[in-house]
Amino acid sequence: MKVISVKVPEWVSEQEAELWIAEGLGKKISRKIVLEVLAEGIPLDKKFFEETREEVWAEVKHKYIKMGLI
């Protein structure tokens, strides 16, 4: 992990900036996972979709914890 300087408006708290970064990382990680799954091909089954979504969110949460964001 590295530390970088980011300029934000005065009204933005440190916690809000961290949240924005975490949300951006979440989108990037989710996009990567979705593209990998789509490359493999998935059936359009609601139950399978729900299970896959739960797995993806568990992986995102695990990565956030590992990165110290939550």
C-alpha positions as CSV (number, residue, x, y, z in Angstrom):
1,M,0.0,0.0,0.0
2,K,1.2,3.5,-0.7
3,V,0.3,7.0,0.6
4,I,-0.5,9.8,-1.9
5,S,-1.5,13.4,-1.5
6,V,-5.0,14.3,-2.8
7,K,-6.4,17.8,-2.9
8,V,-10.1,18.0,-2.0
9,P,-12.4,20.9,-1.2
10,E,-12.4,22.2,2.5
11,W,-15.8,20.7,3.2
12,V,-14.6,17.1,2.4
13,S,-13.5,15.2,5.5
14,E,-10.7,12.6,5.5
15,Q,-13.3,9.8,6.1
16,E,-15.3,11.0,3.0
17,A,-12.2,11.0,0.9
18,E,-11.4,7.5,2.1
19,L,-14.9,6.4,1.3
20,W,-14.7,7.9,-2.2
21,I,-11.5,6.0,-2.9
22,A,-13.0,2.8,-1.5
23,E,-16.1,3.2,-3.7
24,G,-13.8,3.7,-6.7
25,L,-11.8,0.6,-5.9
26,G,-15.0,-1.4,-5.4
27,K,-16.2,-0.4,-8.9
28,K,-12.8,-1.4,-10.4
29,I,-12.7,-4.7,-8.5
30,S,-16.3,-5.5,-9.4
31,R,-15.8,-4.6,-13.1
32,K,-12.8,-6.9,-13.2
33,I,-14.7,-9.8,-11.6
34,V,-17.7,-9.3,-13.8
35,L,-15.6,-9.3,-17.0
36,E,-13.9,-12.5,-15.9
37,V,-17.2,-14.2,-15.3
38,L,-18.7,-13.0,-18.6
39,A,-15.6,-14.3,-20.4
40,E,-16.4,-17.7,-19.0
41,G,-20.0,-17.4,-19.8
42,I,-22.8,-17.7,-17.2
43,P,-26.3,-19.0,-17.5
44,L,-29.1,-16.5,-17.0
45,D,-30.6,-18.2,-14.0
46,K,-31.9,-16.0,-11.1
47,K,-30.6,-18.4,-8.4
48,F,-27.2,-18.6,-9.9
49,F,-27.1,-14.8,-10.3
50,E,-27.9,-14.3,-6.7
51,E,-25.3,-16.8,-5.6
52,T,-22.7,-15.2,-7.8
53,R,-23.5,-11.7,-6.5
54,E,-23.1,-12.9,-2.9
55,E,-19.7,-14.4,-3.8
56,V,-18.6,-11.2,-5.5
57,W,-19.6,-9.1,-2.6
58,A,-17.8,-11.4,-0.2
59,E,-14.7,-11.1,-2.3
60,V,-14.9,-7.3,-2.4
61,K,-15.4,-7.2,1.4
62,H,-12.4,-9.5,1.9
63,K,-10.2,-7.3,-0.3
64,Y,-11.4,-4.1,1.5
65,I,-10.5,-5.7,4.9
66,K,-7.1,-6.8,3.5
67,M,-6.5,-3.2,2.3
68,G,-7.5,-1.8,5.7
69,L,-10.5,0.1,4.3
70,I,-13.0,-1.6,6.6
